Amino acid sequence: MLRCSVYTPDGKLNCWKLVGNMKEAEKYKRGLTRAVRNVTVTIEKNQRREVMEKKQRVLDLLEAQGTKIVTVTFIKANGSERVVNGLLKPTSKIVGSDRGLAQGEAMRSRGQIPIWEIKESQWKSFYAEKVELINGEKV
């Protein structure tokens, strides 16, 4: 899938359309640029499918770890890299109260994965799509 993005002269995204191949993308671009002046149309690979596939790969690899210690390298929200060595499914409970249960549900709904960091003895979390390495292997 390819994504045809239409930008206004000031660089703002106006709209976009998904097409199946480069021929369709070029046809859409030609038609649009003839009909509307001062727009820029870019053709790029659709990233959404790749992100979803990576997310699923990460979840599968983490699920396979079970209760073993795992080392996860991911990109933090500020763009820096973090390496966490910890447990995904420790024997103790993550949450113990209603407030904790609600917090756990909120994290899952946002796509966050909790991990108990052994070195600092505290919970951390990360997003599956931000994972770079699991146990030293590229995802």
CYANA upper distance limits for C-alpha pairs under 8 A (distance plus 0.5 A):
  1 MET  CA     18 LEU  CA      7.05
  1 MET  CA     19 VAL  CA      6.36
  1 MET  CA     20 GLY  CA      5.33
  1 MET  CA     21 ASN  CA      6.95
  1 MET  CA     45 LYS  CA      7.01
  1 MET  CA     46 ASN  CA      6.26
  2 LEU  CA     18 LEU  CA      6.15
  2 LEU  CA     19 VAL  CA      5.82
  2 LEU  CA     20 GLY  CA      6.65
  2 LEU  CA     21 ASN  CA      6.92
  2 LEU  CA     22 MET  CA      7.80
  2 LEU  CA     25 ALA  CA      7.72
  2 LEU  CA     43 ILE  CA      7.13
  2 LEU  CA     44 GLU  CA      6.17
  2 LEU  CA     45 LYS  CA      5.18
  2 LEU  CA     46 ASN  CA      5.61
  3 ARG  CA     16 TRP  CA      7.15
  3 ARG  CA     17 LYS  CA      6.22
  3 ARG  CA     18 LEU  CA      5.07
  3 ARG  CA     19 VAL  CA      6.83
  3 ARG  CA     25 ALA  CA      8.35
  3 ARG  CA     43 ILE  CA      6.22
  3 ARG  CA     44 GLU  CA      5.83
  3 ARG  CA     45 LYS  CA      6.45
  3 ARG  CA     46 ASN  CA      5.78
  4 CYS  CA     16 TRP  CA      5.87
  4 CYS  CA     17 LYS  CA      5.73
  4 CYS  CA     18 LEU  CA      6.78
  4 CYS  CA     19 VAL  CA      7.93
  4 CYS  CA     25 ALA  CA      7.00
  4 CYS  CA     28 TYR  CA      8.45
  4 CYS  CA     29 LYS  CA      7.98
  4 CYS  CA     41 VAL  CA      6.90
  4 CYS  CA     42 THR  CA      6.10
  4 CYS  CA     43 ILE  CA      5.13
  4 CYS  CA     44 GLU  CA      7.10
  5 SER  CA     13 LEU  CA      7.47
  5 SER  CA     14 ASN  CA      8.18
  5 SER  CA     15 CYS  CA      6.63
  5 SER  CA     16 TRP  CA      4.79
  5 SER  CA     17 LYS  CA      7.19
  5 SER  CA     41 VAL  CA      5.97
  5 SER  CA     42 THR  CA      5.76
  5 SER  CA     43 ILE  CA      7.02
  5 SER  CA     44 GLU  CA      8.46
  6 VAL  CA     13 LEU  CA      6.47
  6 VAL  CA     14 ASN  CA      5.99
  6 VAL  CA     15 CYS  CA      5.86
  6 VAL  CA     16 TRP  CA      6.29
  6 VAL  CA     39 VAL  CA      7.07
  6 VAL  CA     40 THR  CA      6.22
  6 VAL  CA     41 VAL  CA      5.06
  6 VAL  CA     42 THR  CA      7.20
  7 TYR  CA     11 GLY  CA      6.05
  7 TYR  CA     12 LYS  CA      5.84
  7 TYR  CA     13 LEU  CA      5.00
  7 TYR  CA     14 ASN  CA      5.79
  7 TYR  CA     15 CYS  CA      7.87
  7 TYR  CA     39 VAL  CA      6.13
  7 TYR  CA     40 THR  CA      5.58
  7 TYR  CA     41 VAL  CA      6.79
  8 THR  CA     12 LYS  CA      5.93
  8 THR  CA     13 LEU  CA      7.04
  8 THR  CA     14 ASN  CA      6.73
  8 THR  CA     38 ASN  CA      7.35
  8 THR  CA     39 VAL  CA      5.51
  8 THR  CA     40 THR  CA      7.09
  9 PRO  CA     38 ASN  CA      6.31
  9 PRO  CA     39 VAL  CA      6.37
  9 PRO  CA     40 THR  CA      7.77
 18 LEU  CA     46 ASN  CA      8.16
 19 VAL  CA     24 GLU  CA      6.71
 19 VAL  CA     25 ALA  CA      6.56
 20 GLY  CA     24 GLU  CA      7.28
 20 GLY  CA     25 ALA  CA      8.29
 21 ASN  CA     25 ALA  CA      6.86
 22 MET  CA     26 GLU  CA      6.58
 23 LYS  CA     27 LYS  CA      6.75
 24 GLU  CA     28 TYR  CA      6.65
 25 ALA  CA     29 LYS  CA      6.62
 25 ALA  CA     43 ILE  CA      7.31
 26 GLU  CA     30 ARG  CA      6.60
 27 LYS  CA     31 GLY  CA      6.67
 28 TYR  CA     32 LEU  CA      6.57
 29 LYS  CA     33 THR  CA      6.56
 29 LYS  CA     41 VAL  CA      6.57
 29 LYS  CA     42 THR  CA      8.49
 30 ARG  CA     34 ARG  CA      6.70
 31 GLY  CA     35 ALA  CA      6.78
 32 LEU  CA     36 VAL  CA      6.45
 33 THR  CA     37 ARG  CA      6.80
 33 THR  CA     38 ASN  CA      8.39
 33 THR  CA     39 VAL  CA      7.13
 33 THR  CA     40 THR  CA      8.01
 33 THR  CA     41 VAL  CA      8.05
 46 ASN  CA     50 GLU  CA      8.17
 47 GLN  CA     51 VAL  CA      6.69
 48 ARG  CA     52 MET  CA      6.75
 49 ARG  CA     53 GLU  CA      6.67
 50 GLU  CA     54 LYS  CA      6.62
 51 VAL  CA     55 LYS  CA      6.56
 51 VAL  CA    129 GLU  CA      6.71
 52 MET  CA     56 GLN  CA      6.76
 52 MET  CA    129 GLU  CA      8.28
 53 GLU  CA     57 ARG  CA      6.69
 54 LYS  CA     58 VAL  CA      6.65
 54 LYS  CA    128 ALA  CA      8.19
 54 LYS  CA    129 GLU  CA      6.74
 54 LYS  CA    139 VAL  CA      7.82
 55 LYS  CA     59 LEU  CA      6.72
 55 LYS  CA    128 ALA  CA      5.61
 55 LYS  CA    129 GLU  CA      5.53
 56 GLN  CA     60 ASP  CA      6.59
 57 ARG  CA     61 LEU  CA      6.68
 57 ARG  CA    139 VAL  CA      7.88
 58 VAL  CA     62 LEU  CA      6.59
 58 VAL  CA    128 ALA  CA      6.47
 58 VAL  CA    129 GLU  CA      8.24
 58 VAL  CA    131 VAL  CA      7.87
 58 VAL  CA    139 VAL  CA      7.34
 59 LEU  CA     63 GLU  CA      6.49
 59 LEU  CA    128 ALA  CA      7.40
 60 ASP  CA     64 ALA  CA      6.73
 61 LEU  CA     65 GLN  CA      7.18
 61 LEU  CA    134 ILE  CA      8.40
 62 LEU  CA     66 GLY  CA      7.77
 62 LEU  CA     88 LEU  CA      8.29
 65 GLN  CA     69 ILE  CA      8.15
 65 GLN  CA     70 VAL  CA      7.60
 66 GLY  CA     88 LEU  CA      7.95
 66 GLY  CA     89 LYS  CA      7.19
 67 THR  CA     87 LEU  CA      7.11
 67 THR  CA     88 LEU  CA      7.16
 67 THR  CA     89 LYS  CA      5.72
 67 THR  CA     90 PRO  CA      6.82
 68 LYS  CA     87 LEU  CA      7.08
 68 LYS  CA     88 LEU  CA      8.40
 69 ILE  CA     85 ASN  CA      7.45
 69 ILE  CA     86 GLY  CA      5.85
 69 ILE  CA     87 LEU  CA      5.53
 69 ILE  CA     88 LEU  CA      8.12
 70 VAL  CA     85 ASN  CA      6.26
 70 VAL  CA     86 GLY  CA      6.08
 70 VAL  CA     87 LEU  CA      6.72
 70 VAL  CA     88 LEU  CA      8.09
 70 VAL  CA    134 ILE  CA      7.66
 70 VAL  CA    135 ASN  CA      6.57
 71 THR  CA     83 VAL  CA      7.37
 71 THR  CA     84 VAL  CA      6.13
 71 THR  CA     85 ASN  CA      4.80
 71 THR  CA     86 GLY  CA      6.96
 71 THR  CA    134 ILE  CA      6.32
 71 THR  CA    135 ASN  CA      5.30
 71 THR  CA    136 GLY  CA      7.82
 72 VAL  CA     83 VAL  CA      6.22
 72 VAL  CA     84 VAL  CA      5.85
 72 VAL  CA     85 ASN  CA      6.97
 72 VAL  CA    131 VAL  CA      7.58
 72 VAL  CA    132 GLU  CA      8.25
 72 VAL  CA    133 LEU  CA      6.34
 72 VAL  CA    134 ILE  CA      5.22
 72 VAL  CA    135 ASN  CA      6.77
 72 VAL  CA    136 GLY  CA      8.36
 73 THR  CA     81 GLU  CA      7.45
 73 THR  CA     82 ARG  CA      6.16
 73 THR  CA     83 VAL  CA      4.88
 73 THR  CA     84 VAL  CA      6.94
 73 THR  CA    131 VAL  CA      6.47
 73 THR  CA    132 GLU  CA      6.05
 73 THR  CA    133 LEU  CA      5.45
 73 THR  CA    134 ILE  CA      6.93
 74 PHE  CA     81 GLU  CA      6.27
 74 PHE  CA     82 ARG  CA      6.06
 74 PHE  CA     83 VAL  CA      7.12
 74 PHE  CA    126 PHE  CA      7.72
 74 PHE  CA    130 LYS  CA      5.89
 74 PHE  CA    131 VAL  CA      4.63
 74 PHE  CA    132 GLU  CA      5.70
 74 PHE  CA    133 LEU  CA      7.45
 75 ILE  CA     79 GLY  CA      6.28
 75 ILE  CA     80 SER  CA      6.20
 75 ILE  CA     81 GLU  CA      5.05
 75 ILE  CA     82 ARG  CA      6.73
 75 ILE  CA    130 LYS  CA      5.86
 75 ILE  CA    131 VAL  CA      7.04
 75 ILE  CA    132 GLU  CA      7.81
 76 LYS  CA     80 SER  CA      5.93
 76 LYS  CA     81 GLU  CA      6.38
 76 LYS  CA     82 ARG  CA      7.03
 76 LYS  CA    126 PHE  CA      8.12
 76 LYS  CA    130 LYS  CA      8.10
 84 VAL  CA    117 GLU  CA      6.64
 85 ASN  CA    117 GLU  CA      6.23
 85 ASN  CA    118 ILE  CA      6.90
 85 ASN  CA    119 LYS  CA      7.96
 86 GLY  CA    115 ILE  CA      6.63
 86 GLY  CA    116 TRP  CA      5.66
 86 GLY  CA    117 GLU  CA      4.86
 86 GLY  CA    118 ILE  CA      5.60
 86 GLY  CA    119 LYS  CA      8.46
 87 LEU  CA    115 ILE  CA      6.12
 87 LEU  CA    116 TRP  CA      5.60
 87 LEU  CA    117 GLU  CA      7.29
 87 LEU  CA    118 ILE  CA      7.98
 88 LEU  CA    114 PRO  CA      7.18
 88 LEU  CA    115 ILE  CA      5.31
 88 LEU  CA    116 TRP  CA      6.92
 89 LYS  CA    115 ILE  CA      8.28
 90 PRO  CA    116 TRP  CA      7.98
 94 ILE  CA    100 GLY  CA      8.27
 95 VAL  CA    100 GLY  CA      5.12
 95 VAL  CA    101 LEU  CA      6.20
 95 VAL  CA    104 GLY  CA      7.72
 96 GLY  CA    100 GLY  CA      6.45
 96 GLY  CA    101 LEU  CA      7.63
 97 SER  CA    101 LEU  CA      6.72
 98 ASP  CA    102 ALA  CA      6.68
 99 ARG  CA    103 GLN  CA      6.69
100 GLY  CA    104 GLY  CA      6.64
101 LEU  CA    105 GLU  CA      6.77
102 ALA  CA    106 ALA  CA      6.66
103 GLN  CA    107 MET  CA      6.71
104 GLY  CA    108 ARG  CA      6.80
105 GLU  CA    109 SER  CA      6.67
106 ALA  CA    110 ARG  CA      6.87
107 MET  CA    111 GLY  CA      6.83
107 MET  CA    112 GLN  CA      5.67
107 MET  CA    113 ILE  CA      7.89
108 ARG  CA    112 GLN  CA      6.01
108 ARG  CA    113 ILE  CA      7.48
111 GLY  CA    127 TYR  CA      6.56
111 GLY  CA    128 ALA  CA      7.86
112 GLN  CA    125 SER  CA      6.50
112 GLN  CA    126 PHE  CA      5.86
112 GLN  CA    127 TYR  CA      5.33
112 GLN  CA    128 ALA  CA      7.73
113 ILE  CA    125 SER  CA      5.73
113 ILE  CA    126 PHE  CA      5.84
113 ILE  CA    127 TYR  CA      6.58
113 ILE  CA    128 ALA  CA      7.58
114 PRO  CA    123 TRP  CA      7.13
114 PRO  CA    124 LYS  CA      6.30
114 PRO  CA    125 SER  CA      4.77
114 PRO  CA    126 PHE  CA      7.25
115 ILE  CA    123 TRP  CA      6.24
115 ILE  CA    124 LYS  CA      5.88
115 ILE  CA    125 SER  CA      6.28
116 TRP  CA    121 SER  CA      7.35
116 TRP  CA    122 GLN  CA      6.28
116 TRP  CA    123 TRP  CA      5.07
116 TRP  CA    124 LYS  CA      6.78
117 GLU  CA    121 SER  CA      6.07
117 GLU  CA    122 GLN  CA      6.07
117 GLU  CA    123 TRP  CA      6.47
117 GLU  CA    124 LYS  CA      7.08
118 ILE  CA    122 GLN  CA      7.73
126 PHE  CA    130 LYS  CA      7.77
126 PHE  CA    131 VAL  CA      8.26
127 TYR  CA    131 VAL  CA      7.47
131 VAL  CA    139 VAL  CA      7.74
132 GLU  CA    138 LYS  CA      6.46
132 GLU  CA    139 VAL  CA      6.33
133 LEU  CA    137 GLU  CA      5.65
133 LEU  CA    138 LYS  CA      5.04
133 LEU  CA    139 VAL  CA      6.12
134 ILE  CA    138 LYS  CA      7.15
134 ILE  CA    139 VAL  CA      7.38
